[in-house]
């Protein structure tokens, strides 16, 4: 009796007139129709339209910048990258707009979201979100001198520059460094960057905090295990076990 109720009656209780549930094991699933145009219209009306749903204050909080700056950045990257441009597919249907792709990138960078977390609102799949992020953040150095090109190109065979930037919680950028040739990673860039020169001389943004009864007046960098064991680096723990590790995480 109980099994019969759960199998035949319980689904009808929650879905009295709804569509039949699909079989998750069905191999012939139809690709999702995300209605990309609707996603663009929602986004445009929410923030960019003449009378938007959300005011400028909400836009600045969610995008970490004002609308004019965002539009300038978006127009520039879309102009120079074909992938970020809106195009038609072989069936003649419009694809995702540059506004959707750039918004996806900013949301991922701002909130640390997973690439598939914005699908419901922006109507964009995980793969496209990842590609948009890469195209947005990895620009090609098109005017690189021919004599230098071999020093700045990697597996993609395109000349690129690595940018190191440090910002505080208020998004004030107080350090930037770029232009290193050769193979660059998290280990060799700090050795060649002047980011710690001021720290060694006792210069840093004014920060005061108390930990375990000790007062500190200089900040620290939260890093992962790949970085060297320096005093200014605090390494997190992916699976904290001890109480001291849980405090750091």
C-alpha positions as CSV (number, residue, x, y, z in Angstrom):
1,X,0.0,0.0,0.0
2,X,2.8,2.4,0.9
3,X,4.8,1.7,-2.2
4,X,1.7,2.0,-4.4
5,X,1.0,5.4,-2.9
6,X,4.5,6.8,-3.5
7,X,4.6,5.4,-7.0
8,X,1.2,6.3,-8.4
9,X,-0.4,9.0,-6.1
10,X,2.4,11.1,-4.7
11,X,3.6,12.5,-8.1
12,X,0.1,13.5,-8.9
13,X,-0.2,15.3,-5.6
14,X,2.8,17.6,-6.4
15,X,2.2,17.8,-10.2
16,X,-1.6,17.5,-10.6
17,X,-1.8,19.0,-14.1
18,X,1.9,19.4,-15.0
19,X,3.7,17.8,-17.9
20,X,5.0,14.3,-17.6
21,X,8.4,13.9,-16.1
22,X,11.2,13.1,-18.5
23,X,13.2,10.0,-18.2
24,X,16.7,11.0,-17.1
25,X,18.1,7.9,-18.8
26,X,16.7,8.9,-22.1
27,X,19.6,9.1,-24.6
28,X,17.7,11.1,-27.2
29,X,17.3,14.3,-25.2
30,X,16.5,17.5,-27.2
31,X,19.0,20.3,-26.7
32,X,17.7,23.0,-24.4
33,X,16.1,26.1,-26.0
34,X,17.4,28.8,-23.7
35,X,15.6,31.6,-25.6
36,X,18.8,33.7,-25.7
37,X,17.0,36.8,-27.1
38,X,14.8,36.9,-24.0
39,X,17.8,36.7,-21.7
40,X,19.4,39.7,-23.5
41,X,16.1,41.7,-23.3
42,X,15.8,41.0,-19.5
43,X,19.4,42.1,-18.9
44,X,19.0,45.2,-21.1
45,X,15.8,46.3,-19.4
46,X,17.1,45.6,-15.9
47,X,20.2,47.9,-16.2
48,X,20.8,49.6,-19.6
49,X,17.4,50.8,-20.7
50,X,16.3,54.5,-20.4
51,X,14.1,53.6,-17.4
52,X,15.8,50.5,-16.0
53,X,14.4,48.2,-13.3
54,X,17.4,48.6,-11.1
55,X,19.0,52.0,-10.3
56,X,22.6,52.9,-11.0
57,X,23.5,52.2,-7.4
58,X,22.5,48.6,-7.8
59,X,24.4,48.3,-11.0
60,X,27.6,49.7,-9.4
61,X,27.3,47.3,-6.4
62,X,26.7,44.2,-8.6
63,X,29.2,45.1,-11.4
64,X,31.8,46.9,-9.2
65,X,31.8,49.8,-11.7
66,X,29.5,52.4,-13.2
67,X,27.4,51.9,-16.3
68,X,29.5,54.3,-18.5
69,X,32.8,52.4,-17.6
70,X,31.2,49.0,-18.2
71,X,29.8,50.0,-21.6
72,X,33.2,51.4,-22.6
73,X,35.0,48.2,-21.6
74,X,32.3,46.0,-23.3
75,X,32.3,47.9,-26.6
76,X,36.1,47.8,-26.7
77,X,36.5,44.1,-26.1
78,X,33.6,43.2,-28.4
79,X,35.1,45.3,-31.1
80,X,38.4,43.4,-30.9
81,X,37.2,39.9,-30.3
82,X,34.9,38.0,-32.8
83,X,33.9,35.5,-30.2
84,X,32.3,38.1,-27.9
85,X,30.3,39.5,-30.8
86,X,26.7,38.5,-31.5
87,X,26.4,36.3,-34.6
88,X,23.9,34.2,-36.3
89,X,24.2,30.4,-36.4
90,X,23.7,28.2,-39.5
91,X,20.0,28.3,-38.9
92,X,20.0,32.1,-39.0
93,X,19.2,32.5,-35.3
94,X,20.9,35.2,-33.3
95,X,23.4,33.9,-30.7
96,X,24.3,35.5,-27.3
97,X,25.0,39.2,-27.3
98,X,28.2,40.9,-26.2
99,X,26.2,42.3,-23.3
100,X,25.3,38.8,-22.1
101,X,28.9,37.5,-22.5
102,X,30.5,40.5,-20.8
103,X,28.0,40.4,-17.9
104,X,28.7,36.7,-17.4
105,X,32.4,37.4,-17.1
106,X,31.9,40.3,-14.7
107,X,29.6,38.3,-12.5
108,X,32.0,35.4,-12.3
109,X,34.9,37.7,-11.4
110,X,32.9,39.8,-9.0
111,X,31.1,37.1,-7.0
112,X,33.4,34.1,-7.7
113,X,30.5,32.2,-9.3
114,X,30.7,28.9,-11.0
115,X,30.3,29.2,-14.8
116,X,26.9,27.5,-14.8
117,X,25.5,29.6,-12.0
118,X,24.3,32.3,-14.3
119,X,22.5,30.1,-16.8
120,X,18.9,30.8,-15.6
121,X,19.3,34.6,-15.8
122,X,21.6,35.1,-18.8
123,X,20.5,32.0,-20.7
124,X,24.1,31.0,-21.2
125,X,25.6,27.5,-20.8
126,X,28.7,26.6,-18.8
127,X,31.0,26.1,-21.8
128,X,30.1,29.6,-23.3
129,X,30.6,31.2,-19.9
130,X,34.1,29.7,-19.6
131,X,35.0,30.8,-23.1
132,X,33.7,34.3,-22.5
133,X,35.8,34.6,-19.4
134,X,39.0,33.5,-21.2
135,X,38.4,35.8,-24.2
136,X,37.6,38.7,-21.9
137,X,40.7,38.3,-19.7
138,X,43.3,37.1,-22.2
139,X,43.8,39.6,-24.9
140,X,46.3,39.3,-27.7
141,X,49.1,41.8,-28.1
142,X,48.4,42.5,-31.7
143,X,51.0,45.3,-32.1
144,X,53.9,43.2,-30.6
145,X,57.1,43.9,-32.5
146,X,58.1,41.0,-34.6
147,X,61.6,40.8,-32.9
148,X,59.9,40.3,-29.5
149,X,57.1,38.0,-30.5
150,X,58.9,34.8,-29.7
151,X,59.5,35.9,-26.1
152,X,55.8,36.6,-25.5
153,X,53.9,33.8,-27.2
154,X,53.0,30.5,-25.7
155,X,51.1,27.4,-26.8
156,X,48.4,29.6,-28.5
157,X,51.1,31.1,-30.8
158,X,49.8,34.5,-29.9
159,X,51.7,37.3,-28.2
160,X,50.2,38.1,-24.8
161,X,51.2,40.0,-21.6
162,X,50.7,38.9,-18.0
163,X,49.3,41.5,-15.7
164,X,49.8,41.5,-11.9
165,X,47.5,43.7,-9.9
166,X,46.7,44.1,-6.2
167,X,43.5,45.7,-5.0
168,X,42.0,46.1,-1.5
169,X,38.5,45.2,-0.4
170,X,37.2,48.6,-1.7
171,X,38.6,47.7,-5.2
172,X,41.3,50.4,-4.9
173,X,44.1,49.2,-7.2
174,X,47.4,50.2,-5.5
175,X,49.8,48.0,-7.5
176,X,50.2,46.9,-11.1
177,X,53.0,45.2,-13.0
178,X,53.2,43.7,-16.5
179,X,55.5,43.2,-19.4
180,X,57.4,40.1,-18.3
181,X,58.7,38.0,-21.2
182,X,59.1,34.2,-21.2
183,X,57.1,31.6,-19.3
184,X,55.2,33.1,-16.4
185,X,53.5,31.5,-13.5
186,X,52.6,32.1,-9.8
187,X,56.1,31.2,-8.7
188,X,58.5,33.2,-10.9
189,X,56.4,36.4,-11.2
190,X,56.6,37.4,-7.5
191,X,60.4,37.0,-7.7
192,X,60.6,39.5,-10.6
193,X,57.8,41.8,-9.5
194,X,58.4,44.9,-7.3
195,X,55.2,44.2,-5.4
196,X,57.0,43.4,-2.2
197,X,59.6,46.2,-2.4
198,X,57.5,48.6,-0.4
199,X,56.7,45.9,2.2
200,X,60.4,45.3,2.8
201,X,60.8,49.0,3.4
202,X,57.9,49.0,5.8
203,X,55.5,50.8,3.4
204,X,52.0,49.5,2.9
205,X,48.4,50.7,2.9
206,X,47.3,51.4,6.5
207,X,45.8,48.2,7.9
208,X,45.3,47.3,11.6
209,X,44.0,44.0,12.9
210,X,44.4,41.8,15.9
211,X,45.1,38.0,15.8
212,X,45.8,35.9,18.8
213,X,46.5,38.9,20.9
214,X,49.0,40.3,18.4
215,X,48.4,43.6,16.6
216,X,49.5,43.8,13.0
217,X,49.7,47.0,10.9
218,X,50.5,45.4,7.5
219,X,48.3,43.2,5.4
220,X,48.8,39.7,4.1
221,X,48.1,37.8,0.9
222,X,45.8,34.8,1.1
223,X,47.3,32.2,-1.3
224,X,47.2,28.5,-2.1
225,X,49.8,25.8,-1.6
226,X,51.8,26.6,-4.8
227,X,53.3,29.9,-3.4
228,X,56.5,29.9,-1.4
229,X,56.4,29.9,2.4
230,X,56.9,33.7,2.9
231,X,55.8,35.6,6.0
232,X,53.5,37.8,4.0
233,X,51.6,34.8,2.5
234,X,48.9,33.0,4.4
235,X,48.1,29.7,2.8
236,X,44.6,28.4,3.0
237,X,43.6,24.8,3.5
238,X,41.2,23.1,1.1
239,X,40.3,20.4,3.7
240,X,40.9,22.0,7.2
241,X,41.2,19.5,10.0
242,X,42.7,21.4,12.9
243,X,41.0,24.4,14.6
244,X,43.9,26.7,13.6
245,X,43.4,25.6,9.9
246,X,39.7,26.3,10.1
247,X,40.3,29.8,11.4
248,X,42.5,30.6,8.4
249,X,40.0,29.2,6.0
